[in-house]
Each structure stands twice: as C-alpha cells, then as structure tokens.
C-alpha cells in the first residue's frame, strides 16, 4: 500500500478485470483500475456462486489434468488406474476360481448320479435273482408231484376231482414260469438230457432221444431237472447174446471122437496107454 492509503485507514479496491468496462478492450497484465477508497480489496470467492477467474474458469472447479496439472492430481489419477486394474485382476481370479469350482461340482454330481444308477440296477438285479431262486426252490419241490400226475394221465387214472386239482396245479406252476421240455426224436444234448438207456439204430444219423422217460423242467434259464431219455446212436442193432452150449448137449458131439461116447478125459488116458 501507499502511504496515502495507509494514512487514510480505509480499504482499497482495485479493478483487476481483464476487460475494461468503459472501453471494452483487454487490459494489459498488471494494469488495474484506480483504487476506490472505502472499498475492500480483492476477496476470495465464497460459496458455490463464487466469482469466476478471468477466462470464465471457476475458482472451485478443477480443470482437466494436463501438462500443467499439479503433481498431486497426476498421482491420484495413477493410483486410481492401478486400483481399477487390481480390481479387474481380482474379479478375473474370482471368476476363474468359481468356474473351476463349478466344474468340480459338476463332475462330482455326474459321478454320484452314475454310482446311484449302477446301485439301483444292481439292487434290481439282485432282487430279481432272489425272487427267481425262491420260486425255483418251490417249483423244484413240486416236480415229483407233477411226475405222479403225468403217470396217472398215461394210465388214464386222472379222473374226477383229482383231474381238476391236477390241472389247477399245472396252470399255477406254469404261471410261475415252470416249463417242461423233452420230446421224442430230438437230438441228444448232455446239457439238458440225462441218458438212462442206450442203443444203436440204423434209422438215426446222430445221437437221438428215441424215448422220453421223464420230462425235464426249467425256470427261465435255470434247469431244475434234465429230461431223462433213451438214446440211440447210428449203427446196426446188436443181436441178443445166445447161451453157451453145455457139454452134455447134442451140439457138443464134435468135441468127442467119432463113435465114442466116453468122456474126453478117458479118451486122453487111453491114448497115453496106447
């Protein structure tokens, strides 16, 4: 301040506007209007309606970071960019971990599903096997009864109420899956046939079941009893064996010398004496 201003003791206001309000021209830097007594000096803008600096820029507004930006602002922008990159890297790592965990859980679910499907199939198979075994045991105990019914039918003794009972029993065991097999003239199979008699016949070209003595029974693929049969093989029929001639029979004359009826031992003794 000048001495005059100091002596007056009043505030001095200087016009620092770049545009001269009187002429409308741009003032030179450092040129200001005359100080007006009784006015306060330039004051800082207050509130959001702060006066703008020359050039239309607000005192409180921060301009974009440029070559003339402050070091603090550049450092803040760099820190913000690094934080953004770190956040992106963290999100990518979390996404990768979630995808890996999802793949592991999917594989576990598929494995558990396959194990459960195999377990269910195994249980159903075991259940069917147990049921088949139980039914087979019951039907095996009824096989002798069916044999008796078959023999009674062959002798025409299956009459009256006994015939009705026999037919009901046969229908029941058939419904449970019991099947009889074995017919005359079918080829002999040792897996399903049991040969009780054997013979030769020129009428067959391979081992053949010429007579079914007892039918066989099966349940599904399980053989309860093989069919008992008489088997004939290709070949000439064997002649029955003839009884041997006794020494006293007429057929034994050729063992003795002609004209002699003595025993052979006596003839040999006579020959030695001679």
C-alpha beads as a LAMMPS data file, in Angstrom:
LAMMPS data file: protein, C-alpha beads

274 atoms
273 bonds

1 atom types
1 bond types

-500.0 500.0 xlo xhi
-500.0 500.0 ylo yhi
-500.0 500.0 zlo zhi

Masses

1 110.0

Atoms # bond

1 1 1 0.000 0.000 0.000
2 1 1 0.987 3.565 -0.490
3 1 1 1.466 5.880 2.362
4 1 1 -1.639 7.722 1.390
5 1 1 -3.653 4.567 1.601
6 1 1 -2.151 3.688 4.918
7 1 1 -2.943 7.099 6.389
8 1 1 -6.498 7.060 5.255
9 1 1 -7.101 3.754 7.061
10 1 1 -9.784 2.727 4.616
11 1 1 -9.841 -0.408 2.435
12 1 1 -8.733 -0.006 -1.133
13 1 1 -10.431 -1.797 -4.044
14 1 1 -8.517 -2.281 -7.242
15 1 1 -10.210 -3.225 -10.519
16 1 1 -8.404 -6.325 -11.806
17 1 1 -10.824 -7.152 -14.551
18 1 1 -9.165 -8.000 -17.865
19 1 1 -11.870 -6.220 -19.851
20 1 1 -12.148 -2.557 -19.299
21 1 1 -15.847 -1.839 -18.642
22 1 1 -15.520 1.607 -20.071
23 1 1 -13.705 0.897 -23.373
24 1 1 -14.468 -2.843 -23.735
25 1 1 -10.801 -3.593 -24.554
26 1 1 -8.451 -6.091 -22.977
27 1 1 -6.209 -4.610 -20.419
28 1 1 -2.510 -5.348 -20.190
29 1 1 -1.360 -7.761 -17.486
30 1 1 -0.617 -5.893 -14.324
31 1 1 -2.825 -2.986 -15.310
32 1 1 -5.619 -2.317 -12.922
33 1 1 -8.123 0.351 -12.385
34 1 1 -7.744 3.040 -9.794
35 1 1 -8.315 2.089 -6.278
36 1 1 -11.565 3.211 -4.827
37 1 1 -11.438 4.450 -1.248
38 1 1 -13.709 2.815 1.222
39 1 1 -13.809 -0.423 -0.657
40 1 1 -12.310 -3.660 0.375
41 1 1 -9.534 -5.290 -1.515
42 1 1 -9.976 -8.326 -3.676
43 1 1 -11.564 -11.071 -1.666
44 1 1 -11.757 -14.779 -2.215
45 1 1 -14.977 -16.204 -3.664
46 1 1 -17.387 -17.686 -1.158
47 1 1 -19.973 -20.432 -1.623
48 1 1 -20.996 -22.186 -4.796
49 1 1 -21.726 -18.897 -6.530
50 1 1 -18.089 -17.935 -6.490
51 1 1 -16.798 -15.437 -8.956
52 1 1 -15.003 -16.875 -11.888
53 1 1 -11.472 -16.142 -12.804
54 1 1 -10.666 -14.329 -15.974
55 1 1 -11.335 -16.614 -18.873
56 1 1 -14.581 -17.987 -17.386
57 1 1 -12.994 -20.642 -15.111
58 1 1 -14.453 -21.050 -11.647
59 1 1 -12.193 -20.821 -8.617
60 1 1 -13.651 -24.012 -7.085
61 1 1 -13.722 -26.101 -10.270
62 1 1 -10.781 -28.350 -11.017
63 1 1 -9.724 -28.392 -14.647
64 1 1 -8.675 -31.469 -16.543
65 1 1 -5.248 -32.883 -15.842
66 1 1 -2.901 -31.593 -18.484
67 1 1 0.729 -30.685 -18.871
68 1 1 0.261 -28.006 -16.279
69 1 1 -1.628 -30.182 -13.794
70 1 1 -0.426 -30.398 -10.268
71 1 1 1.685 -33.467 -9.215
72 1 1 -0.907 -34.480 -6.629
73 1 1 -3.647 -34.735 -9.206
74 1 1 -1.499 -36.885 -11.552
75 1 1 -0.544 -39.147 -8.682
76 1 1 -4.212 -39.547 -7.707
77 1 1 -5.138 -40.497 -11.294
78 1 1 -2.330 -43.054 -11.431
79 1 1 -3.380 -44.563 -8.111
80 1 1 -6.986 -44.757 -9.303
81 1 1 -5.959 -46.535 -12.544
82 1 1 -3.820 -49.011 -10.580
83 1 1 -6.719 -49.683 -8.223
84 1 1 -9.017 -50.313 -11.189
85 1 1 -6.553 -52.777 -12.701
86 1 1 -6.186 -54.548 -9.360
87 1 1 -9.965 -54.803 -9.051
88 1 1 -10.232 -56.263 -12.552
89 1 1 -7.495 -58.807 -11.791
90 1 1 -9.237 -59.780 -8.545
91 1 1 -12.563 -60.182 -10.321
92 1 1 -10.912 -62.320 -13.041
93 1 1 -9.289 -64.539 -10.387
94 1 1 -12.606 -64.904 -8.559
95 1 1 -14.357 -65.790 -11.832
96 1 1 -11.720 -68.397 -12.674
97 1 1 -11.961 -69.925 -9.192
98 1 1 -15.763 -70.023 -9.465
99 1 1 -15.585 -71.720 -12.872
100 1 1 -13.119 -74.319 -11.544
101 1 1 -15.329 -74.966 -8.519
102 1 1 -18.368 -75.309 -10.798
103 1 1 -16.529 -77.855 -12.968
104 1 1 -15.541 -79.870 -9.877
105 1 1 -19.086 -79.844 -8.502
106 1 1 -20.471 -80.857 -11.904
107 1 1 -18.031 -83.780 -12.107
108 1 1 -18.968 -84.841 -8.559
109 1 1 -22.668 -84.681 -9.411
110 1 1 -22.165 -86.754 -12.568
111 1 1 -20.136 -89.349 -10.651
112 1 1 -22.728 -89.602 -7.882
113 1 1 -25.516 -89.902 -10.452
114 1 1 -23.694 -92.720 -12.261
115 1 1 -22.963 -94.536 -8.992
116 1 1 -26.614 -94.283 -7.949
117 1 1 -27.799 -95.594 -11.334
118 1 1 -25.408 -98.565 -11.063
119 1 1 -26.502 -99.211 -7.479
120 1 1 -30.173 -99.177 -8.477
121 1 1 -29.539 -101.600 -11.353
122 1 1 -27.544 -103.898 -9.071
123 1 1 -30.295 -103.881 -6.437
124 1 1 -32.956 -104.635 -9.027
125 1 1 -30.843 -107.454 -10.478
126 1 1 -30.208 -108.964 -7.038
127 1 1 -33.880 -108.668 -6.159
128 1 1 -34.885 -110.468 -9.360
129 1 1 -32.269 -113.183 -8.721
130 1 1 -33.540 -113.748 -5.166
131 1 1 -37.138 -113.967 -6.373
132 1 1 -36.174 -116.398 -9.140
133 1 1 -34.239 -118.555 -6.687
134 1 1 -37.162 -118.654 -4.253
135 1 1 -39.626 -119.581 -6.997
136 1 1 -37.234 -122.227 -8.338
137 1 1 -36.913 -123.819 -4.895
138 1 1 -40.701 -124.058 -4.543
139 1 1 -41.183 -125.457 -8.031
140 1 1 -38.371 -127.980 -7.569
141 1 1 -40.293 -129.437 -4.631
142 1 1 -43.383 -129.841 -6.859
143 1 1 -41.557 -131.748 -9.633
144 1 1 -42.246 -135.211 -8.089
145 1 1 -45.926 -134.301 -7.787
146 1 1 -46.003 -133.384 -11.480
147 1 1 -44.350 -136.723 -12.312
148 1 1 -47.100 -138.548 -10.440
149 1 1 -49.734 -136.540 -12.303
150 1 1 -48.084 -137.420 -15.619
151 1 1 -48.017 -141.148 -14.823
152 1 1 -51.651 -141.048 -13.727
153 1 1 -52.575 -139.365 -17.011
154 1 1 -50.729 -142.047 -19.011
155 1 1 -52.664 -144.790 -17.234
156 1 1 -55.950 -142.885 -17.622
157 1 1 -56.350 -142.589 -13.875
158 1 1 -56.639 -138.803 -13.900
159 1 1 -60.397 -138.510 -13.499
160 1 1 -62.918 -136.766 -11.272
161 1 1 -61.872 -134.213 -8.706
162 1 1 -58.267 -135.332 -8.866
163 1 1 -58.167 -134.250 -12.521
164 1 1 -59.395 -130.741 -11.633
165 1 1 -56.796 -130.414 -8.867
166 1 1 -54.035 -131.620 -11.188
167 1 1 -54.991 -129.178 -13.933
168 1 1 -55.154 -126.273 -11.454
169 1 1 -51.714 -127.161 -10.110
170 1 1 -50.217 -127.371 -13.592
171 1 1 -51.738 -123.991 -14.501
172 1 1 -50.335 -122.406 -11.321
173 1 1 -46.782 -123.674 -11.844
174 1 1 -46.923 -122.628 -15.500
175 1 1 -47.928 -119.130 -14.425
176 1 1 -44.875 -119.040 -12.132
177 1 1 -42.644 -119.739 -15.131
178 1 1 -42.174 -123.513 -14.975
179 1 1 -41.653 -125.072 -18.414
180 1 1 -41.379 -128.733 -19.338
181 1 1 -39.158 -129.892 -22.200
182 1 1 -38.162 -133.116 -23.916
183 1 1 -39.753 -134.722 -27.000
184 1 1 -39.161 -137.973 -28.840
185 1 1 -36.829 -137.630 -31.808
186 1 1 -34.936 -134.517 -30.738
187 1 1 -31.104 -134.557 -30.797
188 1 1 -29.419 -135.591 -27.577
189 1 1 -27.930 -132.673 -25.620
190 1 1 -25.998 -133.623 -22.473
191 1 1 -26.703 -130.160 -21.027
192 1 1 -30.454 -130.761 -20.845
193 1 1 -30.789 -134.546 -21.233
194 1 1 -29.858 -137.401 -18.940
195 1 1 -29.403 -140.727 -20.757
196 1 1 -30.806 -143.665 -18.807
197 1 1 -30.788 -146.158 -21.685
198 1 1 -28.574 -146.594 -24.753
199 1 1 -28.961 -148.439 -28.033
200 1 1 -27.981 -148.409 -31.719
201 1 1 -30.355 -147.824 -34.611
202 1 1 -29.861 -147.515 -38.401
203 1 1 -32.752 -145.024 -38.501
204 1 1 -30.808 -142.171 -36.846
205 1 1 -27.836 -140.156 -38.100
206 1 1 -26.782 -138.698 -34.749
207 1 1 -27.366 -139.407 -31.062
208 1 1 -31.116 -139.028 -30.731
209 1 1 -33.606 -139.186 -27.887
210 1 1 -35.845 -142.004 -29.104
211 1 1 -37.956 -142.080 -25.950
212 1 1 -38.623 -139.588 -23.137
213 1 1 -38.782 -141.474 -19.866
214 1 1 -39.346 -138.379 -17.704
215 1 1 -39.744 -134.785 -18.961
216 1 1 -37.327 -132.084 -17.882
217 1 1 -38.276 -128.826 -16.167
218 1 1 -36.752 -125.337 -16.285
219 1 1 -37.469 -121.850 -14.916
220 1 1 -36.141 -119.239 -17.279
221 1 1 -32.551 -120.308 -17.999
222 1 1 -32.283 -122.414 -14.818
223 1 1 -32.599 -126.184 -15.303
224 1 1 -34.487 -127.731 -12.389
225 1 1 -34.185 -131.273 -13.725
226 1 1 -32.840 -132.611 -17.032
227 1 1 -35.060 -134.753 -19.200
228 1 1 -34.417 -138.467 -18.658
229 1 1 -34.334 -140.218 -22.031
230 1 1 -33.358 -143.293 -24.002
231 1 1 -30.614 -142.515 -26.502
232 1 1 -29.971 -144.262 -29.822
233 1 1 -26.789 -143.862 -31.883
234 1 1 -26.246 -144.635 -35.592
235 1 1 -25.266 -148.275 -36.230
236 1 1 -26.577 -151.774 -36.612
237 1 1 -28.779 -153.105 -33.891
238 1 1 -26.993 -155.598 -31.678
239 1 1 -28.283 -159.198 -31.783
240 1 1 -29.205 -160.713 -28.427
241 1 1 -26.494 -162.904 -26.917
242 1 1 -27.037 -166.731 -27.382
243 1 1 -26.493 -169.042 -24.388
244 1 1 -23.348 -171.202 -24.483
245 1 1 -23.757 -174.987 -25.205
246 1 1 -23.265 -177.344 -22.253
247 1 1 -21.003 -180.422 -22.563
248 1 1 -23.944 -182.864 -22.319
249 1 1 -25.947 -181.187 -25.153
250 1 1 -26.202 -182.627 -28.643
251 1 1 -24.319 -179.712 -30.056
252 1 1 -21.155 -180.869 -28.252
253 1 1 -20.719 -184.086 -30.240
254 1 1 -17.971 -182.550 -32.365
255 1 1 -15.754 -182.359 -29.271
256 1 1 -15.713 -186.137 -28.977
257 1 1 -14.007 -188.712 -31.286
258 1 1 -16.281 -190.353 -33.802
259 1 1 -18.077 -193.466 -32.463
260 1 1 -17.098 -192.864 -28.893
261 1 1 -19.386 -191.749 -26.080
262 1 1 -16.796 -191.663 -23.322
263 1 1 -15.626 -188.540 -21.558
264 1 1 -12.728 -186.634 -23.075
265 1 1 -10.535 -187.282 -20.099
266 1 1 -10.911 -191.001 -20.515
267 1 1 -10.003 -190.828 -24.193
268 1 1 -6.794 -188.990 -23.405
269 1 1 -5.905 -191.628 -20.815
270 1 1 -6.478 -194.367 -23.357
271 1 1 -4.298 -192.605 -25.864
272 1 1 -1.483 -192.371 -23.342
273 1 1 -1.801 -196.047 -22.547
274 1 1 -1.529 -196.883 -26.202

Bonds

1 1 1 2
2 1 2 3
3 1 3 4
4 1 4 5
5 1 5 6
6 1 6 7
7 1 7 8
8 1 8 9
9 1 9 10
10 1 10 11
11 1 11 12
12 1 12 13
13 1 13 14
14 1 14 15
15 1 15 16
16 1 16 17
17 1 17 18
18 1 18 19
19 1 19 20
20 1 20 21
21 1 21 22
22 1 22 23
23 1 23 24
24 1 24 25
25 1 25 26
26 1 26 27
27 1 27 28
28 1 28 29
29 1 29 30
30 1 30 31
31 1 31 32
32 1 32 33
33 1 33 34
34 1 34 35
35 1 35 36
36 1 36 37
37 1 37 38
38 1 38 39
39 1 39 40
40 1 40 41
41 1 41 42
42 1 42 43
43 1 43 44
44 1 44 45
45 1 45 46
46 1 46 47
47 1 47 48
48 1 48 49
49 1 49 50
50 1 50 51
51 1 51 52
52 1 52 53
53 1 53 54
54 1 54 55
55 1 55 56
56 1 56 57
57 1 57 58
58 1 58 59
59 1 59 60
60 1 60 61
61 1 61 62
62 1 62 63
63 1 63 64
64 1 64 65
65 1 65 66
66 1 66 67
67 1 67 68
68 1 68 69
69 1 69 70
70 1 70 71
71 1 71 72
72 1 72 73
73 1 73 74
74 1 74 75
75 1 75 76
76 1 76 77
77 1 77 78
78 1 78 79
79 1 79 80
80 1 80 81
81 1 81 82
82 1 82 83
83 1 83 84
84 1 84 85
85 1 85 86
86 1 86 87
87 1 87 88
88 1 88 89
89 1 89 90
90 1 90 91
91 1 91 92
92 1 92 93
93 1 93 94
94 1 94 95
95 1 95 96
96 1 96 97
97 1 97 98
98 1 98 99
99 1 99 100
100 1 100 101
101 1 101 102
102 1 102 103
103 1 103 104
104 1 104 105
105 1 105 106
106 1 106 107
107 1 107 108
108 1 108 109
109 1 109 110
110 1 110 111
111 1 111 112
112 1 112 113
113 1 113 114
114 1 114 115
115 1 115 116
116 1 116 117
117 1 117 118
118 1 118 119
119 1 119 120
120 1 120 121
121 1 121 122
122 1 122 123
123 1 123 124
124 1 124 125
125 1 125 126
126 1 126 127
127 1 127 128
128 1 128 129
129 1 129 130
130 1 130 131
131 1 131 132
132 1 132 133
133 1 133 134
134 1 134 135
135 1 135 136
136 1 136 137
137 1 137 138
138 1 138 139
139 1 139 140
140 1 140 141
141 1 141 142
142 1 142 143
143 1 143 144
144 1 144 145
145 1 145 146
146 1 146 147
147 1 147 148
148 1 148 149
149 1 149 150
150 1 150 151
151 1 151 152
152 1 152 153
153 1 153 154
154 1 154 155
155 1 155 156
156 1 156 157
157 1 157 158
158 1 158 159
159 1 159 160
160 1 160 161
161 1 161 162
162 1 162 163
163 1 163 164
164 1 164 165
165 1 165 166
166 1 166 167
167 1 167 168
168 1 168 169
169 1 169 170
170 1 170 171
171 1 171 172
172 1 172 173
173 1 173 174
174 1 174 175
175 1 175 176
176 1 176 177
177 1 177 178
178 1 178 179
179 1 179 180
180 1 180 181
181 1 181 182
182 1 182 183
183 1 183 184
184 1 184 185
185 1 185 186
186 1 186 187
187 1 187 188
188 1 188 189
189 1 189 190
190 1 190 191
191 1 191 192
192 1 192 193
193 1 193 194
194 1 194 195
195 1 195 196
196 1 196 197
197 1 197 198
198 1 198 199
199 1 199 200
200 1 200 201
201 1 201 202
202 1 202 203
203 1 203 204
204 1 204 205
205 1 205 206
206 1 206 207
207 1 207 208
208 1 208 209
209 1 209 210
210 1 210 211
211 1 211 212
212 1 212 213
213 1 213 214
214 1 214 215
215 1 215 216
216 1 216 217
217 1 217 218
218 1 218 219
219 1 219 220
220 1 220 221
221 1 221 222
222 1 222 223
223 1 223 224
224 1 224 225
225 1 225 226
226 1 226 227
227 1 227 228
228 1 228 229
229 1 229 230
230 1 230 231
231 1 231 232
232 1 232 233
233 1 233 234
234 1 234 235
235 1 235 236
236 1 236 237
237 1 237 238
238 1 238 239
239 1 239 240
240 1 240 241
241 1 241 242
242 1 242 243
243 1 243 244
244 1 244 245
245 1 245 246
246 1 246 247
247 1 247 248
248 1 248 249
249 1 249 250
250 1 250 251
251 1 251 252
252 1 252 253
253 1 253 254
254 1 254 255
255 1 255 256
256 1 256 257
257 1 257 258
258 1 258 259
259 1 259 260
260 1 260 261
261 1 261 262
262 1 262 263
263 1 263 264
264 1 264 265
265 1 265 266
266 1 266 267
267 1 267 268
268 1 268 269
269 1 269 270
270 1 270 271
271 1 271 272
272 1 272 273
273 1 273 274
